[in-house]
Amino acid sequence: MKTIMFAAWGCLLSVSLFSQETKGFTPVSKKNPVAGTTRAVVIGISDYQDVGIPDLHFADKDAEAFANFLRSPAGGSLDQDHLQILTNQNATAGKVAAALDWLLEQSKAGDQVIIYFSGHGDVERKTISQPGFLLCWDSPAKIYMGGGTFGLTYFQEIVTTLSVQNKAKVVVITDACHAGKLAGSQIGGAQITGANLSRQYANEVKILSCQPDEFSLEGVQWGGGRGVFSFHLVEGLFGMADQNADLTVTVGEIDRYLEENVTTEAAPQSQSPILLGNKAERLALVDATILSNLKKSKAAGQPYFTTTESRGLEDEVLSKLDSGIVKKYLAFKLALKENKFFEPADNCAEALYASLSTEPGLAPLHGFMKRNYAAALQDGAQQVFNTMLKTGLTLDILKGERPEQLYRDYPVWLDRAAQLLGTKHYMYAPLQARKAFFEGKIQPNRVERRKYYYRALHWQPDLPHAYVELIPTCSKMEVDSAAFFAKMAMEIAPSWVVPYVQLSAFYSNRMRDTDKADSLLKQALSIDSNSIFVWYNMAGLYQRTGEDDKAEYWLKKTVSSTGEGVCFPCAHLKLGYLLLYSQRNYDAEHHFNMALQLDSSFHMAYNGLGTVYRETKRYEEAEKAYQKEINASTGKDKAPSLNEMGNLFNVMDQMDKAVEYYKQATQADSTHFNAQQNLIISLINMNKLGEAEEVLKKMARIQPEAAVSWLLLGAIGLGGPDPEGAEANIKKGMGYQPESLDFYFFACALSRVNQIPRAIEALEESLKLGFDYYEQMQDGDDTEILRAQPEWKVLMKKYFPEKVKD
């Protein structure tokens, strides 16, 4: 049990940085200041020599963290002459005894002594004369009287000698509330040791990590791997517990702070710290600068909830159960590890939990089971949230996977996690917020997405992730809203580049304001010049502005990054396509292969390879590459490769096959624009105008804001019985600001219905807007009729003077 006991309380863990004449804590009490020297012995044992003693996870890290605190100015700037730290194999009984003897020999009146111990505590038999042992690294698994241990009676004698005879101020911190297959596990050895520790040091301020019948929790969410009690105790003494902001921390404030944080964050497992002593006693002075930095580091963090350990309780409980129950319990843990939450029905986490939660022998572990099940259910979502805040490089960015595929299970999992913990748990609201967030991510349109992001903010108003996702839901008429959402995210997380990137994309995509978009990305670079996420988006912006040289620079910078954990096949894919469009086919081929080398399951690279093979007339290899992507894809993800397979047969003049693949692509994804356009143009070129018109009507219903749908529908209609309706469709398409490609398709369609003058006008409009695929316009069925017109050569010479010869 982690306990702080004092023979006399001067000041524990003072965070003052004022100058000191002596090594040690700045004293809080002016009546009894520490005027002498501070010495400390810090002991932490996780890895025991005897395999019969269960290892701990973070006892040594707790000790290291406390020692680092003592080395800091806030902890007294103790150097190696005043601080001895013994962890794991260095913490033998002999070395611990020598270190304690050093304290006895060196400490004098007015000095301060700090003893820290984190490891196992146990008894062998329940007798009055055996209050318990602290187990050192070389302790035997049984027969503690045989050595390798410190009896609490002897330990108390050392503390009493230091405080009474040497007249030193003594601070003792122990964390000996561990369990497991220890010698005294059958008689509650750890609990007895904890209870005796609390009785041993009467008449002092005592802070204990938990009740004698409870166990200390530890987990990675606390300081990267700490005990929940020690983590919050130190943060509280740094000033987080200073409720009245008077730059001091009292016993009462620590009591309230630990109750609020330890008890809350341990739930549903029970861990209630004990604190005895004068509630008005001041424990620490607070340094405003250190406290401010601590608060800033915590401000942008989101509630973090993951699995916890009981420091050996599991071994103790399982040792008393029959093998069938143990087997089922281990199957439950494996199901959590493998994310098998609801399938298969007879061996999933849900079914196993329902069975095990009624098993009386597992009662001490039921709280851990519930918590760890809930933690496993939300762990994937937690990792997405962490990645968004850290780098922005979530899997949908790194691998180009669709959010509706990546996150489709998260809402169900998060809802179950919230049910497990209950409405009163501190994570209930964040879990509901995350559930709504991921429900938004998987919605098919921005209106529905916005509804769920608002719902997320209802549950958690300071959720920056929801604010950044609201930005792309704004229309071009909602520029103020987009700026507001970005501002809110920036204020919540000032060092986060994602709000700048999202707002940049809004200005680029919605407002066509590339200067503003560029400015925002440069602001993001000023915050983090090494952000791969920003580099990647810089490349995307320059691709949209036609500045391919700049785009290539940023993409090459992105793919050459050696940042830890960065596997970025999408960047290679985008660079491959950039090189492909500039007809550097073999360089493009290299990057498509690099994407597959980074991730062999990254099937989109096969699409790029197929296009390289098609452009270099390796048609058989192209068909195989496209087929590989088709086979590896599911659902909507099949559409791009099916579309490209159609393009391949189009190039090979096998139009019936091309149309069949285009149809399959639109069936796989009814919103795949390229496949729809290719299907429509192919049907028009084959003079199947009625069939093309039906496809266009369906396309217009699905995506009414798509200008090209109305333009092509109008073009076909001009040759039919309702020319006025056709003109109305054309005007509607014009109202959506069609781009150069839209006008190009419009021109081709007009030529097919013998609207030559208007076709020439539309073609010139496409060229004005930057349609520059000169080579592609010189052959193929699309422009066959247009190429026969005298105005064709005039336009080609006007817009491509360097390529057209007299």
N, C-alpha and C positions, 0 to 999 in steps of 0.2 A: 504494500500500500504506500503510495507516494505521500510522505508526511513531512511537514516542516516543523521542527521542535526547537525551542530556544531556551538556553539556560539564562540568558539575558538578551533582550531584543534591542540591538542598536539600530541597524538598518539593513534589511535584506534587499539585494538587487536594486540599489539606488541607481537612478539613471542620470544623475547630475554630472555635468561635464565641467563643473567649476574646478579650479586648481586645487590640488591637495598636496600637503607636505608629506603624507605617508601613503603607502600602498593600501588600497582597500576601499570599502564602500564609503560614500559620503554619509555621515551619521544623520539620522533624522531627529533623534531626540537631543535637544540641547542640554538636557540634564545629564545624560550619560553618553557623551560623544566617544567614538572610537578614536583615540589619540595615538594608538600604537600602530603596529604592523598587522596586516591581514595575511594569513596563510590558508591555503585550501588543499584538500585532498578530494579528488573527484574520481568515482569508481563506477564503471558501467559494464555489465557482463551480459551479452546475448548468446555467445557461442561457448557453451560449457564443454570441458574436457571429457567428462563421463557421458557416454551416449545414453545412459539411463536417466539423465536430467534433461528434460525437454528444453531446447534452445528457445530464446526469445527473439523478437524481431528488431526492436528499436531501443533496447535498454542502453546499448553503447552509443547510439546516436543522441539519445537524451543527455547522456553524460558529456559527449563532445559538444553539444549545443550549449550546455551550461558552462563548460570550460571556456568556450569561445566568448561567452558573455563575460566571464571573469577577466578574460584577456583584454576586453574592450574598455575604453574609457568609462563607459557607463557602469561596468562591473568592477572597476577598481584598477584596471590596467595591470593585472598581476602578471609578472614575468615568471620564467622557469625557476627562479630562486624562491618564489613564493607560491608556486602552484605545481602540484604533482597530479597527473592524470593517469589512471590505470584502467585500461579496457581489455576485455576478453583475456587472452593468454597472459597478459602482463598483470592481471589482477589476481595473482595467486595469494593464498592466505599469508605466505611469508612476506610478500611485497606489501600487502595491505597493512600487516602488522608493523613493518618497518616505516611505512608512511605515517601511521598513527603515532609511533614512537617519536618520529621527527617533530610532530606537532607538540607532543608532551615535552620534548627537550627544548624546543625553540620558543614556545609561547609564554608570554609574561603578562603581568597585570596591565590591562588597557589594550592588549592585543585582541584581534578578532580571529576566530577559527571557523572555517567552513568545512563541513564533512558532507559529501554527497555520495549516496549509494543507490544504484539501480540494478536490481538483479532478483534472484529468487529468495524468498523467505519461507521457512518451514519449521515444523517440529516433528520429532520422532514418536513421542508419546505424550498423551494429555495428562501432565502432572503439574503441580504448582511449582516445583523446582526447575522445570524446563520451559521457560517462557518462549523459546524459539531460537533460530539460528539465521544469520545472513550467510548465504552460500557463495563462497568465492569460486574462482574459475576451476581450481583443482579439488573441489569438494567431491567426495564419493556420493553415489546415488543413494546410499543408505549408510547407517552408522555414522551420524554426523559428529559424534564425540571423537571419531577417529582422526579428525583433522580436516583441513581445507575449508573450515567454516569459522564464523565468529558468533559465539553465543551472545544473546542480547544482554545477559547479565554483565559479561566482560565489556561489551560495547558501552553499556551505561556507565561502568566504572571509569572508562576513559573520558567520557563526556563530563562526568561529575568532577573528576580530577582537574580537567581543563578549566571548568567554570568555578569550582570552589577553591581548589588549591592554587592553581596557576592564576586564578582571577581573570581569565580571559572571557570575552564574550563569545558564545558558541552558537553557531547556526548548523543544525543537522537536517539534512534533506534525505529522506529515504523513500525508495520506491520498491518495496518488497512484497507487494500484494500480487503475487503471481500464483498460478495453479499449474497442475499437470500431473504426470505420473511420478510424483515425489513420494518419499518415504511416508510422509504424513498425510497423503491425499485422502486416505480412507477415514481419517478423523478430522478433516478440515484444517490441515496444518497451516496453509497460507492464511486462512481467516483467523486462526488462533494467534499466529505471529502478528498480524495486523492489529488485533485487539490488544495484545500485550504491548506493542509499540506505543499505542495511544495511552495506555495506562502508565507506561514507564516514565513519561515525561510530564507529570502533573505540574500544575502551577506555572506553566509557560503557555505562550501562544502556540496553538497547534493547528496546522492545516493538513488535513488528510484527504487523499484522492477519492475515497469512497467509504461506505459503511463496511464494517468487518465482514459482512456476508455478501459483499459485492466484489466485483473484479474491475480492474482498471482496463479501459479500452485504449487501443492504439490503432493507427491507420495512416495511410499516406496523405490523407486530406489535411492532416495537421502537420504543417511545416515540412512536408515531403516525407514524413515518416517519424511520428512522435506519439507520445501518449496524449490523449485529449486533455488530461488534467495539467500536466507540466507545461504543455503548449499555452494554454490559456492563463495559467498562473504567471508565467513570464511576461506574456503580452499585457496582462492586467497590471503587473508591477511597472511595466514601462509607461503606463499611464492610461491604458484603455479602460481601467477600472475607476479612473478619477471622475466620478459622476458630477461633482460640484465644481470641477475645473479650478480647484485651488492649488494645483501643481503638487499635491500630495496624494498618496494612496493609503487609506486606512484599512484596518482589519475588517470593519463593516463593509467598506466598498469592495474589497476583495471577495468577501463572503457573498455579496449580491452578484458580483460579476461571474464568479464561478458557478453559482446556482443558475444564472441565466444562460451561460454558455456551455458548461460541461454537462449539466443535467439535460439541457435541451438537445445538444448535439449527440449525446449518447443514446437518446431514445430511438427505438423502443426498448433497448436494454436499460436496466436501471443502474445508474451511477450517480450518487449524490455525495458531493464532498462534505467533509465535516470541518468546521472551523470554530475553535474555542479560544476565548480570550477577550480582552477589553476591545469592544468594537470601535472605540475612538482612537485606539493606538495607531500611530502613523507607521507605515511599513516602508514607504519609499518616497523619495522626492522625484518629481517628474521634470525631465528636460523637454521644453516645448518643441525644440527643433526635432529631436528624435521622435517624439510623439507625432508630430505633424507628418514626418516621413513615413512612419508606420501607418498612419491613417490613409495617406495617399496610396501606399502600396496595396492596401486592402480595398480602397474605394471602388476600383474597376472590377474587382473580383466578383464572380457570381457564386451563389450558394453552392457549396461543393459537398456531395454526398456519395460515399462509396463504402465498400466493405470494411469491417473492422475485425480486429483480433481481440481475444480475451486473455491473451498471454498465458495460454496453457489450459484453460478451463475445458476446452474441447477434448483434449486427451484424457483429462480426469473423468469426464462424464462418459465418454465412449468406452473406457476401460471397464465400466460396470454393466454394460449392455450386452445382450446376446448378439451373435454374429449376423443374424438376419436384419436386425434393426440397424446395425453398423453399416451393413452392405447397402441398405436403402438410403441411409444418410449420405454415404459417399456418392451414391448415384445422384442424389439431389445436388450435391456440390458440383459434380461433373456436368450435370444439365445446366447449371448456372454458368459454368465456365464456357460451355459450348453454345450458349444462347438458345438452348432448346426449352423455351418457356412453355409453349402450349402444344407442341408436337414432338414425338408421337404421343398420342393421347394417354397410353398406359405407362409411359416412362418419361414424361416431361416434368419440368420443375413444378408446374402447377399441381399435377396429380400427386407427386411425391410430397410436396409441401402439405397438401391437404391431409395426407395420411400421417406424416410425421408430426404435425402440429398437435395431434391428439395423443401422442405417445408420452405417458407420464415420466418415463426414464429420461427423456430428452428435455424436460421442463426447463432446466437451467440454460439450455441453448435455444429455446424457442424465440426469445427476443433477438438473438443474433441471426437465427434463420430468417425471421421476418425482415430484419434490417438488410441482411445481405442479399435476400431475394429482391427486395425493392431496389437496392443499389445496382444489382446486375441488370435489372430491367431498364434503368435509366443511364447506365454507364455509356452506352453508345451515344446517346444524346449529349451527355456531359462532355464527351470527347469532341463532338462537333462544336459545342459551345466554346470549349477551350481553344480549339484550333482557330475558330473564327476570331477570337480575341487576340490570339498570339500571332498568327501569320495571315489569316484569311484564306489559307490554302486548304480548303475542305476538299473531299474526294470529288465532288461535282466539278471543282476547278481543276484538280490535278489529273483526273481521268476522264472528264467530260461526261460523266454518267448523269442521267436524268434524276433530279431530286425526288420525283414521284416514285422512282425505283429504289433509290438509296434509302429514303426515309419513310416508306409506306408503313412499316411496322411500328415506328416509334410512338405514334399517338396511342395505340392499343397498349404498348408496354408501359408508357408513362402513366396512363390511366390506372393500370393495375398497381403500379408502384404507389400512386397516391392513395388508392383504396387500402393497401396494406398498412400504410403509415397512419392513415386517419386524418380527419379534418383539423385536429388540434396540433398535429406535428408541424414543426417549423419549416419542413420542406414541402408541405402540402400545396401552398400557393405557388412556389417556384415550379413544382411539377405540373400543376395545371397550366401555368404560363408556357412551359415548354411544350406541353401537349398541344396547346393552341398554336404555338409557333410552327411546329412540324405539320400540323393540319394545314396551316397556311402554305407551307413549302410544297405540299403535294397537290394543291388545287390547280385546276386547269386554266384558270384565268385570273387576271389581276384583281377583279372586283371581289371574287371569293377570297383570294389571298388576303386582301386588305381587311376583310371582316374578321378573319382569324387572328391577324396581327394585332388588331385593336383589342380583341379578346385577351390576347397574351398580356397586353399592357394593363388591362383591367386587373389581372391577377398579380402582375409585377410591374408597377409603373416605371421602374428604373432599369428596364431590360433593354440594353442598347441594341441587342440583336434584332429585336422587333422593329426598332426605329430604322435601322439600315435597310431592312427588307421592305419597309413601307415606301422607301424612296422610289424603287422601280414600279410601284403600283400607281404612281401619279401620272396623269396625262399632261400634255404640253400646256394645258390651261391651268395646271395646278403647280406652277413653278414655286410659288410661295410655300406651299405645303411640303414639297420636296426639300426645299432649303430648311424649313422648320424641323423636319424629321432628322436631317443630317446634323443640324445644330444641337438637337437634343442628344443624339448619340455621341457627338464630339464632347459635349459637356460632361456626360457620364463617364466617358473613357477618353481623356484628352490626348493620350499617346497612341490612339488606335487609328490606323490608316484607312480602314475599310469604309468609314463614312465618306471620306474624301473621294475614294474610288467609285463608290456607288453614285454619289452626286455627280461626279464627272461623267459616268456612263449615262445618267439622266440627261445632262446637257448635250451630250454627243448624240444620243439616240432619239430623244424626244424633241429637243429644241434646235437641233442641228447647229449648236453653238460650240464649235470645236475649240475656239480660243478659250472660252470659259472652262471647257473640259480639260484642256491642256494645263491651264492655270491651277486647277484643283489637284491634278496629278503631281504637279511640281510642288504644291504645298505638302502633299503626302510624302514626297521624297525628302522634303526638308525635315519632316518628323522622323522618318526612317529611310535613310539613303540606301540601306541594304535590303529593303523589302522586295523579295522576289515577286510578291503579289502585285506591287506597284509596277515593277519592271514589265511584267506580263501584260498589264493593262495599258501601259505606255505603248507597247507594241500594238495592241489592239486598236488604240486610238489612231495611231499613225497609219495603220492599214486602212481604216475607214476614211482617212483624209487623203489616201493615195500616196503618202510619203513612205514608199516601200523601203527606201534606204534606212530611214530612221526605225521603221518597224523591224527590219532585219537586225539592226544593231541591238535593240532591246531584247529581241528573241534570242539572239546568240548569247547575250549577257545572262539571260534566264537559264538557258540550257547548260551553260558552262558553270553555273553555280555549284559549289560544293557544300552548300548549307546542310547541316545535319538533318537527316531524315527526309530530305527533299528528293522525291522521285516524281519527275514531272513529264510523263509521256505526252501530255496535252501540248506542252510548249514545243516539243519536237514535231508533233503533228502540225501545229500551226506554222512552224518554220518550214516544214516540208511543203505545205501548200503554197506558202509565199514563194518559195523557190520554184515550185511547179508552175505557178502562174507566170513567172518570169522566164519560163522555158529552160530552167536549169534542172533538167529532169533527173540526172544521175546524182546531183547533190540532194535533191528532194528525196530520192530513193534511199539515200544514206540516213536521213533523219527519220523517215518512216520505219526503217529497220531499227534505228536507235530506240524509238518508242517501244517497239516490240521487245527489244533487248531489256529495257527497263521493266517492262511488264508484259509477259507473254500472253496475258489475257486481254490486253488492250486491243480489242478487235477492230476499232476504228482505223488503226494504222493499215489494215489490209485494204480498206477503201482507198487510202492514198496510194498504196503500192499498185492497186489495180488501175488507178488513173495514170500512174507513171507508165505502166506496161501498155495501156491503151494508147497513150500519146507517142510511145516509141514503137507502136505497131506490133507489140508482143501480145497479140490478142488471146492466145491460149493461156498464157500466164495471167493475163488480166482477168479472164473468166474464172480461173481457179482462185485468185485472190478475192474477188468479189464474193464467190461462193463460200469461202472461209468466213467472211464476215457475216454473210447471211446465216450460216449454220451456227455461228457463235452468238448471234443476237436473238433477242426475244421481243415480242410485242412491237411497240413503236420503233425500237432501235433497229429493226430490220429495214425500215423505210429508206435510209440513205444508200445502203448497199444495193437494194432492189432498184432504186432509181439509177444508180451508176451502171448496174447491169443493163438497164434499158438503154442508157447512153452508149454503152459498148455495142449493142446490137444495132443501134441507130447509126453509128459510125460504119458498121459493117453492112449497112443497107438491108438489114433484116428487120423491116419496120413492124411486121406482125409480132415478132418476138419482143421488140422494143416496147410496143404498146402494152403487151401482156405484163411485162415487168413494171412498167409505169403504173398500171392498174393495181398490181400487187402492192406497190409502194404506197399508193393512196389508201388502200384497204388497211394496211398496217398502221398508217398514221394519216388520218383524214386532214391534218393540218400541215402536212409536209408540202410546202409551197413549190419547191423545185419540181417534185414529181408531178404535181398537179399541172404546172405550167408546161412541163415537157409532154405530158399526156395530151393536153389541149392542143399545143402547137403541132404535135404529131398527127392528131386527128384532123386538124385543119389542113395540114400539108397533104393528108391522104383524102381530102375533100369529104370527110365524114363530119360535116358541119353540125348536123342534128345531134350526134353523139357528143361532139365537143360542147355544144350549147348546154346539154343536160349536166355535164360535168361542171361547167362554169356556174350554173345556177346553184348547184350543191356547194361549190366552193364559196360563192358569195354569201350563202346562208351561214356557213361555218365561220368565215372570217369577213364580216361585212366592212371592215376598215381597209381591206386589201384593194388598192387602186386597180391593179392589173385585172382583177376579176371583172369589174364593171367595164373597164376599157375593152377587154376582149369580148365580153358579152354584147356590148354595144356594137363592136366591129362586125360580129357575125350577124347581128340583128339588122344591120343596114341593108343587107340583101334580102330581108324577109318581108313579111306583111305588115310589120309594125315599126317603120322607120322612126316615128316620133318617140316610141319607147326606147329604141336603140340610142337615139340622141340623148335621152334623159339618163340612160346608163353611162354614156360617155361623160356627160357633165358631172355625174356623181363621182366617177373615177377621177376626174380632174380635181374635184374638191378635196381629194385625199393626198394631194401632192405626189403624184407618181414619180418614180425615179427613172434613171436612164434605161435600165433593163425593162421596166414596164412599158415605156414608150417604144422600145425596140420590138417587143412582142406585139404591141398594138399595131405598129407599122406592118409587120409581117402578116398579121391577121387581116388588116385592111386590104393588103395586096391580093389576098386570096378571094376576097369578095368583090374584086374589081373596083375598089375605091382608091385608085392610084394616086391622084393628087393629094388626098388626105394621108395616104400611106407615106408619101415623100415628106410631107410636113411633119408627121410623127417621127420619121426616121431622123430628120434634121434636129428635132427637139431632143431625141435621145443622144445625138452626137454633141449637142450644146451642153447637155448635162454630164458629159464625160464618158459616154459609152465608147470604149477604145479597143474592143476586140476585133481589130482589123482583119487578122488572118481568118478568124472564125466566120466573118461575114462574106468571105470571098468564095465559099463553096457551101454545099448543103442545100436542103430543100427549103429552109426558112426564107432565104433571100433570093430564091430562084427567080421569081417574078420581078422583084425590085431591081435585081442586077440587069435585067433586060431594058430598064428605063434609061433614057438619055440623062436624066437628072442624077442618076447613080454616080457616074464618073465625076460629075461636077462636085457632088458632096464629098466623095472620097478624096479628091484633090484638095478641096477646101479644108478638110479636117485632118487629113493625113498627108500633107504635102511632101514629107520626106520619104513616103512609101510609094506614092503614085508617080510613075514616070510618064512623060509626054510621049 
